[in-house]
Amino acid sequence: MNTSAHNQALGARGEAIAAAFLEGRGFVILDRNWRNRYGELDLIAYDGRALVAVEVKTRSSDGYGSPLSAITARKAGRLKRLLLDWARAHGTRAPELRIDAVGITLCDTQAPRIDHLRSIL
Amino acid sequence: MSRAVCRAAAITLTGLEGTAVMVEAAVSQQLPGMAIIGLPDASLAEAKLRVRSATAQLGMPVSERFVTVNLSPASLPKQGSGFDLAIALAALAALGHLPAAELPQVAHLGELGLDGELRRPAGLLPAAVAARALGFRRVMVPEACSAEAALVPDLEVIAMPDLAAAVSWYRGDRAAERITAGHGGERGRACVRDHQRGSPGFDDPTLDIADVVGQPEAVEALTVAAAGRHHLSLLGPPGAGKTLLASRLPTILPDLTADESLTASSIAALGGVSLTALVRRPPMESPHHTASKVAVIGGGDSGGVRPGAITRACHGVLFLDEAPNGKYTYGQCSSQIIHLDPDSDLIPLNAPPCPHCDSPVMIPWADWWECPRCDGKRLPDAAHQVPDSGKLSCSSLFSYEAPRTERTLVMFGLFRRTSRGNSTPVYECGYAYPHHSEQPHYHVGHPRKKTQSMAKGTGPFDGDTRYANTGVPPNPPGTTNPPLARGQ
């Protein structure tokens, strides 16, 4: 398996873990991997009050720091625009829009470490 | 896991004045990062990178969360890298890595290396002095300069080699040997001479008043000035020995008292060099007469207040050579920059000779002159107005233009005001030797020009082989130097 395919598989696995984690916390997953010309949203969820775009970042070790530190302010700003685009495309209304981030560190031997940040903007 | 807001204490210096700074750290739900607010300067703002790296090396990264660090009081500008330790500990406490209860009771002073090593920040000693004055019982300092902090009496010094040791300390791993009680520098007396500051040449421990050959009146003048902490000006032609005399004044001054010693040491420690012993001998500063205003008075910018020659001469001797050549006119200056001891004043005066014994050594008091040769006789002053001492201050020195009748004028300032007996405090504001307005001038024995005393063959260089070939005749056997010839 080459590096790119490995990373894609890692990302997909992380997103599945994040979706299960969020559902366990009462989120309803509305959409996954929605994309338009400006980029991609990993997960779109509804937590009973807010429409939430969730960016999932997965790493197989923390040798290069926390996965969350890979999300830059620029990327967070792009997520906000994408969430507005998604809401417009789907005609969804919510009293609150929010961007969350989920950082997942996968270890071969242990359970994945999940770090959920709410409202990162 | 994490607490809402954690606080650790630190000290910021404005000149020598210390202010307690509470470093507050709060973790918030934002993307990982760190923000330092509370008017940091550039080097303090870079602390976030040092702290992130040092904590990551420790295995407790603060880089997984957003940490807001506030330096309170937020409106006071803060400089330097000495806050690194407090910032790192407050951030780690906010992330739940160590208990935060004790952090506000200890003043933390230390700069972090990227690997977590602790280094000395500039001005460690004055910060430790300020910590004690502000009521802290303990300071945590880098191990390398624990001796410096331990110079402060009544202060417990916790010496830490690195951040990991500091974290384990707060977690309860308290090795007793890390604490040093401040001993007030009692152990450091042996190396006092190493920390004399001032121009090269004046620090020389081999200098001694005994080096002065002859010049009995000038030596007496120095002795009176040293004993009474008077200001002094010396007039004489080139080569008369004014600089030689002046450079020996610190050698006959007594050791500094404990408080003076701490102040002088604090000023010495404002620079980058670590002190291991208190400055116990009076410092001497001799700024050149072309020295800039900033060099003499001190200055600074947003990066902090820097002491000038006046400040570094605190409790010692300020030696202004060749004063009439330069103007030494510096006008008003801020007391914060100068950091004079509140009892300090510098007043050059021109003393009249004593009408009874013709002594040139006169001490001006608030409204009378004292002649030390006439057994302390107090002489009401009619002809010579003593300036209103209440109006005189340090700045009056700098607007004082020395008379240009002689090429060289040396002035000493001893920064102290004393009270005597039961009288109200008055300024012991100096005396002149010999007085420039006396005509003809009595030239303190000149080795090349044959002054009156030398023409009689009774020069003050008797028996000194250094003057063997200068043409100065020796004293005839059985004669002594004549009394001063003056006012003819």
Interface residues (C-beta under 8 A of the other chain):
Chain A: G65 S66 L68 S69 I71 T72 A73 A76 A101 D115 L117 R118 S119 I120
Chain B: Q29 Q30 L31 P32 A56 P61 S63 E64
